[in-house]
Amino acid sequence: MTLLYASTIFLSAFLLFQIQPIVGKMILPWFGGSAAVWSTCMLFFQLLLLLGYLYAHLTVRYLRPRRQAVLHIVLLAASVALLPIVPDASWKPAGDADPSWRILGLMAAMIGLPYFLLSSTGPLLQAWYAREEAGRIPYRLFALSNFGSMIGLLSYPLFFEPRLATRAMSLGWSVGYGVFALCCMALSVRGARLPAAMSTGAPATAQEAVQQGARWRWTALAALPTVLLMSVTSHLTENIAPIPLLWVLPLVLYLLSFILCFEGGGWYRRDWYLPAFAAMVPLMIVLCMFPLLLNEHVLLQVLFFSIGLFVCCMVCHGELARLKPAPARLTAYYLMIAAGGAIGGMFVALLAPRLFNDNYELPVAAIGALLLVFHTVWREPDVVMPFNWSGESWKKAIVFTSTLSVCLYVGKELLVERGINKARNFYGIVKVRDVGEGKDAVRQLSHGIILHGFQYQRADRRRWPTSYYGTASGAGVGMAASRTEAPQRVGVVGLGAGTMAAYCRPGDYYRFYEINPLVSQLARSAFSFLSDCKATVDIAHGDARLSLEAEPPQHFDLIVLDAFSGDAIPVHLLTREAFGEYFRHLNGGGVLAVHVSNLHLDLVPVVQSAAAYYQRDSFLVDSYSDPQTGVARAQWVLVGRPASIAHPERIRHVAAQAPRHSAIRPWTDDYSSIVSILK
């Protein structure tokens, strides 16, 4: 019977975390592909985990075994009736309003009940196991649960995503859930025959008596690692790439710390981890403050933040494990852990974007964890500190480390970030800064560490197309190739500073598609590309793909696709179906210009495969930087029918037929694998 308990708990944890990236990938296209979508999804999962743990706690405490079993079987049967999981198109957003609540509502409607029951399985079955196997401690089942979660997460980007379409994964998950429901029903029937009283095992010790008032510590020690997890994930996905592997890796390390701390093998040792913890906090803050320090060393950046997150989680979860109660109180203990996770998730996903104008949550959580952990340690009588230092020596060291961390961040804000206009919303952090002097004075717009356009401040240079949009770039070449004497119709996916408007002529029509309302505000208030433009200019707010789907054919001569945030790519704008929408809005001789410059991903074969599907030719334009004119190096792919382009020689003269890359499976709305295009 122990095997059935263990198998059911493992399967529930596997399904619980396997569904997270599946659902995230399903709904990302509807909400712009932002890193905040994943943060909001994580918040939903943490809230449902809290509700599941609350359900387990209340049913074990207030219901007799037979009523527990009947209630659980009814809910399991109802959840199976809701399968398979498919998002309802009525939840698609309209406009550019903050979609946080819409995402939460969509998730609740799509997987709410199944996820709720999966969340309750760990504490509920451990309570039943402790009642059935009196005197046996069930905390190793908690470690097994986290191991199942880790396998579920890792298997998605490494095995399932490269091989299966999203719908196939959804159906496979639904079959697995059906097996889980049957196993859980069998245990429910068996549990109904057990006596109501649960053995507590050994009597409470003096140390446990102290823990009676420690519920707030359980919650805080669970909340702070959650904030660190979500902050590190956001930092990596915004500044490296929004690939599932970078969603999954921090979460795997978070779960691994749970496994090691609750497995019971003494993996958490204060003399190892507390000094490392005290050292990693200021170092993580420095790298968070100055992300460009390791920008050219991606693996080193990922490694450093991964080690820092793991050390912080090991310390917090190690101290949490040291405070665990006897089995009689385990559901309350798990409930407080889940409450901490939900509080941390709400802080990052809902409060931080409204309270802060930059990524302050990572340093706040790191310093808070440092102070909380050492306060918890010092409360213990006769505690032995690392290096045999006295408690006073460690207090001085921690005060110094915390003060140094705060001073570093405050100093950065006062000195490095001085004079920068920063704003933050659901879609990220946008900064405007003035740099240079005299004729070289420019105003820059950036998202994360990536420049999204700049404008010279001198009147004679103000209308120069700069950054990635110079006349020799793919955008400039596409503009020339699609231009005739007649007024030109241009669609631009991604507004940025509005640089593309530098090409406009009287009588032209420019339509920009922009999902982030902050970008629209700054493009009009801080830059003059739009106000200087003599053409008719419209801005469609909301996700570009959804906007294009809702519009009649626009008959554009040129569509410029450059809607990337940081180095993150919105995958839904590069699928075969998305290219079908672009071609629907182009006239017969129209050109599609796709910006594919990326530090970490080779996007050329993705564009090439979509172009080939629609029998279009693709041309690669690789332009070089020119400091004299403010042009940055850029790589674009131009797609169109060469025979019908107004001036095909203008493309062939400066562009090469896109080289045939190693074949990749074409991306569709149902399938994409960013791992396959990593450089």
WOJOHU-V931269 format. One record per backbone hydrogen bond with DSSP energy under -0.5 kcal/mol. CO is the residue of the C=O (numbers start at 0). NH is the residue of the N-H. E is the energy in kcal/mol with one decimal. If there is no record, write none. Layout:
BEGIN
CO;NH;E
CO;NH;E
END
This chain:
BEGIN
0;4;-2.2
1;5;-2.8
2;6;-2.9
3;7;-2.5
4;8;-2.4
5;9;-2.5
6;10;-2.7
7;11;-2.5
8;12;-2.1
9;13;-2.4
10;14;-2.7
11;15;-2.4
12;16;-1.8
13;17;-1.9
14;18;-1.9
16;20;-0.7
17;21;-1.0
18;22;-2.8
19;23;-2.4
20;24;-2.3
21;25;-1.7
22;26;-2.0
23;27;-1.7
24;28;-0.6
26;29;-1.2
26;30;-0.8
27;30;-1.3
27;32;-1.9
28;31;-0.6
30;33;-0.7
33;36;-1.2
33;37;-0.8
34;38;-1.6
35;39;-2.4
36;40;-2.3
37;41;-2.5
38;42;-2.0
39;43;-2.2
40;44;-2.4
41;45;-2.2
42;46;-2.6
43;47;-2.6
44;48;-2.1
45;49;-2.2
46;50;-2.3
47;51;-2.7
48;52;-2.4
49;53;-2.5
50;54;-2.6
51;55;-2.3
52;56;-2.5
53;57;-2.7
54;58;-2.6
55;59;-2.1
56;60;-1.8
57;61;-2.7
58;62;-2.0
63;67;-2.5
64;68;-2.4
65;69;-2.3
66;70;-2.5
67;71;-2.4
68;72;-2.5
69;73;-2.3
70;74;-2.2
71;75;-2.3
72;76;-2.4
73;77;-2.2
74;78;-2.2
75;79;-2.0
76;80;-1.4
77;81;-0.5
78;81;-1.0
79;82;-1.4
83;85;-0.6
87;90;-2.0
88;91;-1.8
98;102;-2.6
99;103;-2.1
100;104;-2.4
101;105;-2.7
102;106;-2.5
103;107;-2.1
104;108;-2.3
105;109;-2.1
106;110;-2.7
107;111;-1.3
110;114;-2.5
111;115;-2.3
112;116;-2.2
113;117;-2.3
114;118;-2.4
115;119;-1.5
116;120;-0.8
117;120;-0.7
117;121;-0.6
119;123;-2.0
120;124;-2.9
121;125;-1.9
122;126;-1.9
123;127;-2.2
124;128;-2.6
125;129;-2.5
126;130;-1.7
127;131;-2.3
128;132;-3.3
131;133;-0.8
132;135;-2.2
136;139;-0.5
137;140;-1.4
137;141;-0.8
138;142;-1.5
139;143;-2.4
140;144;-2.3
141;145;-2.0
142;146;-1.9
143;147;-2.4
144;148;-2.0
145;149;-2.2
146;150;-2.3
147;151;-2.3
148;152;-2.1
149;153;-2.6
150;154;-2.2
151;155;-0.7
152;155;-0.8
152;156;-0.9
153;157;-1.6
154;158;-1.7
154;159;-2.7
155;160;-3.3
158;162;-0.5
159;162;-1.1
159;163;-2.8
164;168;-2.2
165;169;-2.3
166;170;-2.4
167;171;-2.5
168;172;-2.6
169;173;-2.0
170;174;-1.9
171;175;-2.2
172;176;-2.4
173;177;-1.9
174;178;-1.8
175;179;-2.3
176;180;-2.7
177;181;-1.9
178;182;-2.2
179;183;-2.7
180;184;-2.3
181;185;-2.1
182;186;-2.0
183;187;-2.1
184;188;-2.4
185;189;-2.0
186;190;-2.8
187;191;-1.6
189;192;-1.3
190;193;-1.5
196;198;-0.5
204;208;-1.7
205;209;-1.4
206;210;-1.1
207;211;-0.5
208;211;-1.0
209;212;-1.1
210;213;-2.5
213;216;-0.5
213;217;-2.0
214;218;-2.3
215;219;-2.7
216;220;-3.0
217;221;-1.0
218;222;-2.2
219;223;-2.2
221;225;-1.0
222;226;-2.1
223;227;-2.3
224;228;-2.8
225;229;-2.5
226;230;-2.4
227;231;-2.8
228;232;-2.3
229;233;-2.2
230;234;-2.4
231;235;-2.6
232;236;-2.6
233;237;-2.2
234;238;-1.8
235;239;-1.8
235;240;-1.0
237;566;-1.3
240;242;-1.5
242;245;-1.4
242;246;-1.0
243;247;-3.0
244;248;-2.9
246;250;-0.9
247;251;-2.7
248;252;-2.2
249;253;-2.2
250;254;-2.4
251;255;-2.9
252;256;-1.9
253;257;-1.2
254;258;-2.5
255;259;-2.7
256;260;-2.1
257;261;-2.2
258;262;-1.3
259;266;-0.6
266;268;-0.8
268;271;-1.2
268;272;-2.6
269;273;-2.0
269;274;-0.5
271;275;-1.1
272;276;-2.9
273;277;-2.4
274;278;-1.7
275;279;-2.5
276;280;-1.7
277;281;-0.6
278;282;-1.1
279;283;-2.9
280;284;-2.0
281;285;-2.1
282;286;-2.1
283;287;-2.2
284;288;-2.2
285;289;-2.3
289;292;-1.9
290;293;-1.0
291;294;-0.9
293;296;-1.4
295;297;-0.5
296;300;-2.3
297;301;-2.8
298;302;-2.7
299;303;-2.6
300;304;-2.3
301;305;-2.2
302;306;-2.6
303;307;-2.6
304;308;-2.6
305;309;-2.6
306;310;-2.7
307;311;-2.2
308;312;-2.7
309;313;-2.8
310;314;-2.1
311;315;-2.4
312;316;-3.0
313;317;-2.2
314;318;-2.4
315;319;-2.0
316;320;-2.6
317;321;-1.7
318;322;-0.8
319;322;-0.7
320;323;-1.4
325;328;-2.1
326;329;-1.7
328;332;-2.0
329;333;-2.9
330;334;-2.0
331;335;-2.1
332;336;-1.8
333;337;-2.7
334;338;-2.4
335;339;-2.2
336;340;-2.1
337;341;-2.4
338;342;-2.5
339;343;-2.6
340;344;-2.4
341;345;-2.6
342;346;-2.1
343;347;-2.0
344;348;-2.9
345;349;-2.0
345;350;-2.1
346;351;-3.3
350;353;-1.2
350;354;-2.3
351;355;-2.8
357;359;-2.1
359;363;-2.2
360;364;-2.6
361;365;-2.5
362;366;-2.5
363;367;-2.3
364;368;-2.8
365;369;-2.1
366;370;-2.2
367;371;-2.6
368;372;-2.7
369;373;-1.8
370;374;-1.8
371;375;-2.4
372;376;-2.4
373;377;-2.2
374;378;-1.0
376;379;-1.4
379;382;-1.0
382;384;-0.6
384;387;-1.4
385;388;-1.7
389;393;-2.1
390;394;-2.3
391;395;-2.2
392;396;-2.1
393;397;-2.8
394;398;-2.6
395;399;-2.3
396;400;-2.6
397;401;-2.8
398;402;-2.6
399;403;-2.8
400;404;-2.3
401;405;-2.4
402;406;-2.7
403;407;-2.5
404;408;-1.9
405;409;-2.9
406;410;-2.9
407;411;-2.0
408;412;-2.1
409;413;-2.4
410;414;-2.5
410;415;-0.6
411;415;-0.6
411;416;-2.6
416;419;-1.8
419;421;-0.7
420;431;-2.5
422;429;-2.8
424;427;-1.6
427;424;-2.0
428;447;-1.1
429;422;-2.2
430;445;-2.4
431;420;-2.6
432;443;-3.1
434;441;-2.9
436;439;-1.7
437;440;-1.5
440;456;-2.5
441;434;-2.4
442;454;-2.1
443;432;-1.6
444;451;-3.6
445;430;-2.5
446;449;-1.9
449;446;-2.5
451;496;-1.1
452;444;-2.7
454;442;-2.2
457;460;-1.5
457;461;-1.1
460;463;-2.0
463;465;-0.7
465;468;-2.2
466;469;-0.6
466;631;-2.6
469;472;-1.6
469;475;-0.9
472;476;-2.9
473;477;-2.6
474;478;-2.0
475;479;-2.2
476;480;-2.6
477;481;-1.5
478;482;-0.5
479;482;-0.7
480;646;-1.4
485;483;-0.5
487;489;-0.5
487;508;-2.9
488;556;-3.0
488;557;-1.4
489;510;-2.7
490;559;-2.9
491;493;-0.9
491;512;-2.8
492;561;-2.6
494;497;-2.1
497;500;-1.8
498;501;-2.4
499;502;-1.7
500;503;-1.4
504;507;-2.2
507;535;-2.4
508;489;-3.0
509;511;-0.5
509;537;-2.4
510;491;-2.7
511;513;-0.5
511;539;-3.5
512;493;-2.5
513;541;-1.9
514;516;-0.7
515;518;-0.6
515;519;-1.5
516;520;-2.2
517;521;-2.5
518;522;-2.6
519;523;-1.4
520;524;-2.4
521;525;-2.7
521;526;-0.7
527;531;-2.6
528;532;-0.7
529;532;-0.5
533;506;-0.6
535;509;-3.0
537;511;-2.9
538;540;-0.7
539;513;-2.2
542;546;-2.3
543;547;-2.8
544;548;-2.2
545;549;-1.5
546;550;-0.8
547;550;-0.6
555;586;-2.7
556;590;-2.0
557;490;-2.9
558;560;-0.6
558;592;-3.1
559;492;-3.4
559;561;-0.7
560;594;-2.5
563;565;-0.5
564;567;-2.5
567;564;-1.0
568;570;-1.1
569;572;-2.1
570;573;-2.3
574;578;-2.1
575;579;-1.7
576;580;-1.4
577;581;-2.0
578;582;-2.5
579;583;-1.5
580;584;-1.3
581;585;-0.7
584;555;-3.4
586;589;-2.1
589;640;-0.5
590;558;-2.3
590;592;-0.5
591;593;-0.6
591;638;-3.0
592;560;-3.4
592;594;-0.5
593;595;-0.6
593;636;-2.4
595;602;-0.5
599;678;-2.7
600;602;-0.9
602;606;-2.0
603;607;-2.8
604;608;-2.2
605;609;-1.6
606;610;-2.5
607;611;-2.4
608;612;-1.7
609;613;-1.3
610;615;-2.9
611;614;-1.4
616;639;-1.9
617;657;-2.5
618;620;-0.5
618;637;-3.1
619;621;-0.6
619;655;-1.9
620;622;-0.7
620;635;-2.6
622;633;-1.5
625;628;-1.3
625;629;-1.0
625;630;-1.8
629;466;-2.8
630;625;-2.7
633;622;-2.2
634;595;-2.4
634;596;-0.8
635;620;-2.8
636;593;-2.9
637;618;-2.9
638;591;-2.8
639;616;-2.0
639;641;-0.8
640;643;-1.4
640;644;-0.8
641;644;-0.8
644;647;-0.8
646;649;-1.7
646;650;-0.6
647;650;-1.0
647;651;-2.3
648;652;-2.1
650;653;-0.8
650;654;-2.2
655;619;-3.1
658;660;-0.7
666;575;-2.2
667;670;-0.6
669;165;-4.0
670;667;-2.9
672;675;-0.8
673;676;-1.6
674;677;-1.2
676;601;-3.0
END
